[in-house]
Amino acid sequence: MENAQEILVIFLSTTLAIFLLLGIMLLVICIKIANHIKRISEKAEAITDRAEDIADFFSKAGTPLAVGKIISSVTDMIRKRGKH
């Protein structure tokens, strides 16, 4: 009986050590993946901030540009009517 118990203890301790090592490896991989996802989300946030800045710039610059284009169109129409 004692021999069977020793074999069982060796088998269980080996299995426990294997699962412990696999768990540690899995934890390290999960931490690496989490850090990678964090870097990706920071880059995406920076890109969206830049896109918002660009959109704000064009919305502010677009209004005077549109007014200038309308005035230019009106003056062109007046010039064309004056020539006819």
C-alpha positions in Angstrom: 0.0 0.0 0.0 2.8 2.3 0.8 4.3 1.9 -2.6 1.0 2.9 -4.3 0.8 6.0 -2.2 4.3 7.1 -3.1 3.5 6.6 -6.8 0.2 8.6 -6.4 2.0 11.4 -4.6 4.7 11.6 -7.3 2.1 11.6 -10.0 0.0 14.3 -8.3 3.0 16.5 -7.5 4.3 16.3 -11.1 0.8 17.1 -12.5 0.5 20.1 -10.0 4.0 21.4 -11.1 3.1 21.1 -14.8 -0.2 23.0 -14.3 1.6 25.6 -12.1 4.1 26.2 -14.9 1.4 26.4 -17.5 -0.6 28.8 -15.4 2.5 31.1 -15.0 3.2 31.0 -18.7 -0.5 31.7 -19.5 -0.4 34.7 -17.0 2.7 36.1 -18.7 1.1 35.8 -22.1 -2.1 37.5 -20.9 -0.1 40.4 -19.4 1.8 40.8 -22.8 -1.5 40.8 -24.7 -3.0 43.3 -22.3 0.0 45.6 -22.7 -0.2 45.3 -26.4 -3.9 46.2 -26.4 -3.2 49.1 -24.2 -0.6 50.5 -26.7 -3.0 50.0 -29.5 -5.8 51.8 -27.7 -3.5 54.7 -26.8 -2.5 55.0 -30.5 -6.1 54.9 -31.6 -7.0 57.6 -29.0 -4.1 59.8 -30.3 -5.4 59.3 -33.9 -8.9 60.3 -33.0 -7.6 63.4 -31.2 -5.7 64.4 -34.3 -8.8 63.7 -36.4 -10.9 65.9 -34.1 -8.3 68.7 -34.4 -8.3 68.4 -38.2 -12.1 68.5 -38.3 -12.2 71.5 -36.0 -9.6 73.3 -38.2 -11.6 72.6 -41.4 -14.9 73.6 -39.8 -13.4 76.9 -38.7 -11.6 77.5 -41.9 -14.5 76.2 -44.0 -16.9 79.0 -43.0 -14.8 81.9 -44.2 -13.8 79.9 -47.3 -17.4 79.2 -48.1 -18.3 82.9 -47.6 -15.4 83.9 -49.9 -16.5 81.4 -52.5 -20.1 82.7 -52.4 -18.9 86.3 -52.8 -16.6 85.3 -55.7 -19.5 83.5 -57.4 -21.8 86.6 -57.0 -19.1 88.9 -58.4 -18.5 86.6 -61.3 -22.2 86.5 -62.1 -22.4 90.3 -62.0 -19.4 90.6 -64.3 -20.9 88.1 -66.8 -24.2 90.0 -66.9 -22.4 93.3 -67.4 -20.5 92.0 -70.4 -23.7 90.8 -72.2 
